[in-house]
Amino acid sequence: MTLTLSPPSATAPPLQPQGWLRYLSFSTDHKVIGLQYLVCGFIFYLVGGALAGAIRTELLTPISDFLPRETYNEVLTLHGTVMIFLWIVPVVNGAFGNYLIPFYVGARDMAFPRLNAVAFWLIPPAGLLLISSYFIASAAQSGWTAYPPLSLTTPATGQIIWILSVLLLGGSSIFGGINFIATILKLRRPGLKLMQMPMYCWAMLGTSILVVLSTPVLAGTLVLLSFDIIAHTGFFNPSLGGNAVVYQHLFWFYSHPAVYIMVLPAFGLVSEILPVHARKPLFGYTTMVYSIMGIVFLGLIVWAHHMFTSGTPPWMRLFFTIATSFIAVPTGIKFFNWLATLWGGKIALNSAMLFSCGFILNFVFGGITGVALAQVPFDIHVHDTYFVVGHFHYIVYGGTVFVIFASIYHWYPKVTGRMLNEPLGRLHFLLTFVGFNLCFAPQHWMGLNGMPRRVAEYDPQFELINQVSSVGALLMAVSTLPFLVNVILSAFRGEPAGDNPWNALTPEWLTSSPPPVENWHGEAPLVHEPYGYGVEPGSLSLAATSGRDLWSAGDPERKP
Amino acid sequence: MTSLSSTPSQRPEALGPQTGEHGASEHPGEHHGDHRMFGLATFLVADGMTFAGFFAAYLTFRAVNPLPSGSTYELELLLPTLNTVLLLVSSFTFHRAGSALRRNDGDGCQRWLLITAALGFSFLAGQMKEYFSLPFGLTDNLFASTFYAITGFHGLHVTLGGLMILIVWWQSRQGGRVRGGDPFPLEAAELYWHFVDGIWVVLYGILYLL
């Protein structure tokens, strides 16, 4: 058990490398691990993006002419798996969670630093294993869902490597989730109450509960699937008396919560960014907390809405339609809370804010199509069409990836001590926003008109609209260039940021940039009101915050 | 507000995981509490969900997939019932090992640990005997596959638990870590062992009795 490893000696020699080499080491510093997650995830984002480029190139024409058909299947399987398991989940949980959560709870590190490093170092080998399957034999061809019997009839080697890789990534995710739960619940600084934590803590607590409850089910299911492939058992193989629908139930018991594992942390991050750049308190803190927990609960009981065409009985369709529709309530509360936070604020429309507003726009659109998809009659019409592809990418790219970029613009000064270039950031936003909407909005129309997903060939009537979509994809690819130039050049030449360039109140800004190894030179400050913006200037001093209640020297009328 | 320690630490010498890289901390005197048991409990929730997935799959198979004629869900009950008793008794003996340690009776602790490990490995032997006497193999039918997958996965847990007990037995020798004042390995192995026993009781109810 990894959890039980702990030499009794408390005076370990400082064997770990310093300087940039520590980013390639088994470092136990939560800030190093967070950056390891972020950079590693971004490299896999470039890989997944290249795969998406191959897909969109193939779809420029209605015939299969760019890639062999099997290769097309491998590419779309790898694209989905890489983007979900190696980019979104590790980055929005592991990267920002590891970097920010210890600051937010006033700790010097995560609860289990060594387990944390293990969780990260499972990811690069898993990713290389997955990608190597393309070169070893042939990569898995059954999509990121790996539905049997399809996954039992496609070449076995690639499918088995895919399963191994996802098992490793699931293990990493579970270890991370355990660490976040322990850190948030057990490592809070004395005096910091649960309802005073920054919203990202709540988002990560909810996400980690989902990770711990649902990921093991996927792991068990994939083990059974590998038995079906290797040992020719018949769990999910109808021709051997098995039941393929049971696989779908177990798969979606993880993979629907996985959508919230991908998007709840983004909700939390955007709730940190908006108040800072609008100079207003986060609207409706309490309702925000309850809606996160509501989403966690509902997220666990809606999985079969992915299976309305799998012979689900009417009572099941009814239940899962109603439960799914209910999710619109907590999500809507959060959406209106963000709008109310912005309302009347002193908005600084910088890159972080632009990406956050882009997130709100894209996410509400993806949310509306999501409610539409929850309705059985509509879902049966568009099931397995490009409508679903469009909806999904509006949530996961338009939602989460936009927030990842917003977060990079927001926290880059903290991590490096230098500002990012603002015009390049705005160019990045413009290209991403236009490219994204050009790529994915037309896919709803394709789906409504009957273009199935996951196929390399399609009816010629969809040719023009597919080309529009591909142009959007090209813009998204181009948009990465100003971003890469920006983050690399600014690390060396960016304008020095100072400790708190945004005058933010959350604890990570109340230390130096970049922060010292154990986060604070003195004691951690106590922040009762992480969103107390809009008070008279000068009524609270952000200097010399070490160890004291941020609000004790401020306006005496304000009660924490 | 003078110290960062969230809970008063009872075992400052056992704080390895909290210090990590920063062994030569510039903040001496600050200790996070020891949350390893909490972490283990969270992990066991996750582990339990794996079993829950298997049980759900088994129950669904049983409800909707008829077995081929000649196959049956009936199992011989004598050996597994004996095995159940072995595991339940082993939970009790492990508890006795913990009590002995708290009384500073290190030799008693080691004795009870050995008894517990012996009971655990007898369970595995019984499981093996049952496997060899069953009229079906892994791929014979859906019930056979599910039966072997679930009991095998549980058997893997028992094997790991048995090894853990032997490690704790070694650590609780004179001058070992457990007897030297860090009871965490024993407490962790005990929690894990009770968890594995509890899973077996559910498994026995669902696979054998239902």
Interface residues (C-beta under 8 A of the other chain):
Chain A: M1 L3 T4 L5 S6 P7 P8 S9 A10 T11 A12 P13 P14 Q16 S27 T28 D29 G106 A107 R108 D109 A111 F112 P113 R114 L115 I174 G177 I178 N179 I181 A182 L185 K186 L187 R188 R189 P190 G191 V212 L213 S214 T215 P216 V217 A219 G220 T221 V223 L224 F227 A231 H232 T233 G234 F235 L240 G241 G242 N243 V246 H249 L250 F253 V517 E518 E523 A524 L526 G547 R548 D549
Chain B: M1 S3 L4 S5 S6 T7 P12 E13 A14 L15 G16 P17 Q18 T19 G20 E21 H22 G23 A24 S25 E26 H27 E30 H32 G33 H35 R36 F38 G39 L40 T42 F43 V45 A46 D47 G48 M49 T50 F51 A52 G53 F54 A56 A57 T60 F61 V64 N65 L67 P68 L138 T139 N141 L142 S145 T146 A149 F153 M164 R177 G180 D182 F184 P185 A188 Y192
